[in-house]
Amino acid sequence: MLSDALQAAIDNKTKPLGSLGMLESLAHWIGLIQRTVRPALRQPAILVFAGDHGVVAEKVSPYPQDVTWQMVENFLAGGAAINVFARQHGCTLQVVDAGVNHDFAARAGLVDRKVGYGTRNFASEPAMTAEQCVLAMARGAELVAGLNGNVVGFGEMGIGNSTAAAALMHLLTGAPLADCVGAGAGMDAAGVAHKREVIERAVAKHDVTAPLDVLATFGGFEIAMMAGAMLAAAERRMVVLIDGFIVTSALLVVARLQPAVLDYCVFSHCSDERGHRTMLEHLGARPLLQLGLRLGEGSGCALALPLLQAAVNFLCEMATFESALVSGKDA
Amino acid sequence: MLSDALQAAIDNKTKPLGSLGMLESLAHWIGLIQRTVRPALRQPAILVFAGDHGVVAEKVSPYPQDVTWQMVENFLAGGAAINVFARQHGCTLQVVDAGVNHDFAARAGLVDRKVGYGTRNFASEPAMTAEQCVLAMARGAELVAGLNGNVVGFGEMGIGNSTAAAALMHLLTGAPLADCVGAGAGMDAAGVAHKREVIERAVAKHDVTAPLDVLATFGGFEIAMMAGAMLAAAERRMVVLIDGFIVTSALLVVARLQPAVLDYCVFSHCSDERGHRTMLEHLGARPLLQLGLRLGEGSGCALALPLLQAAVNFLCEMATFESALVSGKDA
């Protein structure tokens, strides 16, 4: 059994049993994903999907919608947090226009997969048509098919998307809406209460329960594209690195469609955005980092990458008790 | 004020206020240590101090004492966890014989600062003389004076040293002994109970309260050498990176002698060894990682290094709202 062989390899390393904690379960997990006792991470990539949300018309974000495209420009110029962290770890970064409400000048580094100029306002009508939702997912899957590596991290940018993610969480996990709605990019308490009311009314309006219907009705182009990309990445046996609240909301959809995808997921961190911890518990996930991050962009994925590498490295490079001639426990 | 300037620099970066969580406080902290709004980490080094403990005669460890020197050989051969993680992060590693009960063949990579062939058994007599304790501290300070970088992480190896550290914790924090004694390298419940009894009797025997007396009576050569090294590192305004239970026990001594040293400390992780969380709370410390590690060797320091680098990098490399032409919050 591969699982037993992995555990034996981990236990024979020159360290007290279990003393590398979560790195040991991570090494085991990656070994299972790659079906080997000597896993390797090749060319990790982070895909940042950007999209706009019609629901911003309901004033659910403290930032204007233009910040979505302005931050895409910032990604392209290399000035955002995810640029800094991806550079630090030698990680490829792709910025994907999944559906930003802006015409970008074509240029290297921007992957144009625009499905539309932002979704519709789900307070009054479904955010996407079923066709748009399927198209976004298919484009996400295609993008993953074009990657050369075996690790893909997911990030996103989209003013209003914590509102979409909260609606998805509520409908897909059954958690009370109050536990799903947080401050996002920085709403005050009154703003959060308003955001909750907006979602509450919309949920009452649209009678949807099937995961794809929920996604089309409340999601975003970037969320649907991530969902498609996650499905494709798991099919290709890649390590699927999950970021914060929005990315995990895409995974909630995927987990309902194809629960086996969870076997390929590594959870980079627990965000400070209200709801993320509950989402992770719902998925049975143990996050690697707990740094109080709530930025998105895939920043948690980039920060967790060295831990994935450390897990693989100790498994492949550490000496065993036998090879190092180190005594074991007294009998 | 430097602190205000640092906070302003952090807040002007293109991200929601506070959204990088602990990385923001870390960047602020390192800026204060280096007295600049543009801190930089130069040539981080991890020093692993090895020493033996006479108290192993009381059967407080499941491993034979020989494992101390065998693991030193493993460090020198590059096969231990700390070697793997230090290599991964391009971090200098120095292995210091502070007082191992073994004659090593001289060789490159082994720093010989041996104070003795292991301490005495504190169950019957003080572990060190006052002179040995001072000598160990002085040698630690000297070692730090020879470093070229501005970040130093501390690690240790010594069969029996979790027993010494538990005694230090009990006497220096006042925590009940039951909260200070853990499984170390893997004692079972009966073994932990025995370990506690050994310390209990020794504490009743030796009437010491001053930090240096406590250190000399119950500590180890590697613990005393780390304490001296920490004092010197803080004097040189270096970032002092703290590992797990044993390393933090050395810091407990230092914090009593010179509390300002804490201003230079970054706490890499919270260990699974019982007592470490309480130690950290006693020091008002917030650890970066919580991975269930309990290995020592400075492994937590090495794993936390990329987070220190990320903190410095975002502060120095991220665009500001002005420079990236990104809109701020709506008025």
Interface residues (C-beta under 8 A of the other chain):
Chain A: K13 T14 K15 P16 L17 G18 S19 L20 G21 M22 L23 P62 Y63 P64 D66 V67 Q70 M71 E73 N74 A77 G79 A80 A81 N83 V84 F85 R87 Q88 H89 A185 G186 D272 L288 L289 Q290 L291 G292 L293 R294 L295 S299 L303 P306 L307 Q309 A310 N313 F314 E317 M318 A319 S323 A324 L325 V326 S327 G328 K329 D330
Chain B: K13 T14 K15 P16 L17 G18 S19 L20 G21 M22 L23 P62 Y63 P64 D66 V67 Q70 M71 E73 N74 A77 G79 A80 A81 N83 V84 F85 R87 Q88 H89 A185 G186 D272 L288 L289 Q290 L291 G292 L293 R294 L295 S299 L303 P306 L307 Q309 A310 N313 F314 E317 M318 A319 S323 A324 L325 V326 S327 G328 K329 D330
